[in-house]
Amino acid sequence: MFGPAPTLAQATRAVLAFGSLQDCCMQFPEAPHDELRSRSVEAALAALEM
């Protein structure tokens, strides 16, 4: 995500972003797939500050 030598801040944001994608799928299994994907990716990008 942030290259071969990310800072600790960058690495923790990446872990949070990817882990949160999985968490959203498990937390909201009945949500409409396309909307859940869109909202989850938006949240992950916000965690990455992108």
Phi and psi in degrees as GROMACS dihedral restraints (atoms count N, CA, C in turn):
[ dihedral_restraints ]
;  ai    aj    ak    al  type     phi  dphi    fc
    3     4     5     6     1  -115.6    20    10
    4     5     6     7     1    17.0    20    10
    6     7     8     9     1    95.9    20    10
    7     8     9    10     1  -175.7    20    10
    9    10    11    12     1   -73.1    20    10
   10    11    12    13     1   -18.3    20    10
   12    13    14    15     1  -135.8    20    10
   13    14    15    16     1    67.9    20    10
   15    16    17    18     1   -69.3    20    10
   16    17    18    19     1   153.3    20    10
   18    19    20    21     1   -71.4    20    10
   19    20    21    22     1   166.7    20    10
   21    22    23    24     1   -60.8    20    10
   22    23    24    25     1   -40.0    20    10
   24    25    26    27     1   -61.5    20    10
   25    26    27    28     1   -43.9    20    10
   27    28    29    30     1   -65.2    20    10
   28    29    30    31     1   -43.5    20    10
   30    31    32    33     1   -63.9    20    10
   31    32    33    34     1   -41.4    20    10
   33    34    35    36     1   -69.2    20    10
   34    35    36    37     1   -35.3    20    10
   36    37    38    39     1   -64.2    20    10
   37    38    39    40     1   -39.4    20    10
   39    40    41    42     1   -64.3    20    10
   40    41    42    43     1   -44.0    20    10
   42    43    44    45     1   -61.6    20    10
   43    44    45    46     1   -44.4    20    10
   45    46    47    48     1   -62.0    20    10
   46    47    48    49     1   -44.5    20    10
   48    49    50    51     1   -62.8    20    10
   49    50    51    52     1   -48.7    20    10
   51    52    53    54     1   -70.2    20    10
   52    53    54    55     1   -39.6    20    10
   54    55    56    57     1   -64.5    20    10
   55    56    57    58     1   -36.6    20    10
   57    58    59    60     1   -68.4    20    10
   58    59    60    61     1   -31.6    20    10
   60    61    62    63     1   -59.9    20    10
   61    62    63    64     1   -46.5    20    10
   63    64    65    66     1   -65.5    20    10
   64    65    66    67     1   -42.7    20    10
   66    67    68    69     1   -58.9    20    10
   67    68    69    70     1   -41.6    20    10
   69    70    71    72     1   -63.3    20    10
   70    71    72    73     1   -39.9    20    10
   72    73    74    75     1   -63.3    20    10
   73    74    75    76     1   -38.4    20    10
   75    76    77    78     1   -78.0    20    10
   76    77    78    79     1   -34.5    20    10
   78    79    80    81     1   -75.0    20    10
   79    80    81    82     1   -32.0    20    10
   81    82    83    84     1  -125.4    20    10
   82    83    84    85     1    58.8    20    10
   84    85    86    87     1   -65.7    20    10
   85    86    87    88     1   -22.0    20    10
   87    88    89    90     1   -92.6    20    10
   88    89    90    91     1    -4.9    20    10
   90    91    92    93     1   -68.3    20    10
   91    92    93    94     1   150.0    20    10
   93    94    95    96     1   -57.5    20    10
   94    95    96    97     1   128.8    20    10
   96    97    98    99     1   -54.0    20    10
   97    98    99   100     1   -50.7    20    10
   99   100   101   102     1   -63.6    20    10
  100   101   102   103     1   -41.5    20    10
  102   103   104   105     1   -68.7    20    10
  103   104   105   106     1   -41.9    20    10
  105   106   107   108     1   -61.6    20    10
  106   107   108   109     1   -43.2    20    10
  108   109   110   111     1   -60.7    20    10
  109   110   111   112     1   -47.6    20    10
  111   112   113   114     1   -60.6    20    10
  112   113   114   115     1   -48.3    20    10
  114   115   116   117     1   -67.7    20    10
  115   116   117   118     1   -36.9    20    10
  117   118   119   120     1   -66.9    20    10
  118   119   120   121     1   -42.5    20    10
  120   121   122   123     1   -66.1    20    10
  121   122   123   124     1   -40.5    20    10
  123   124   125   126     1   -57.3    20    10
  124   125   126   127     1   -44.7    20    10
  126   127   128   129     1   -66.3    20    10
  127   128   129   130     1   -40.9    20    10
  129   130   131   132     1   -63.7    20    10
  130   131   132   133     1   -42.9    20    10
  132   133   134   135     1   -63.9    20    10
  133   134   135   136     1   -36.0    20    10
  135   136   137   138     1   -64.5    20    10
  136   137   138   139     1   -40.2    20    10
  138   139   140   141     1   -63.9    20    10
  139   140   141   142     1   -33.4    20    10
  141   142   143   144     1   -82.2    20    10
  142   143   144   145     1    -5.1    20    10
  144   145   146   147     1    59.6    20    10
  145   146   147   148     1    45.9    20    10
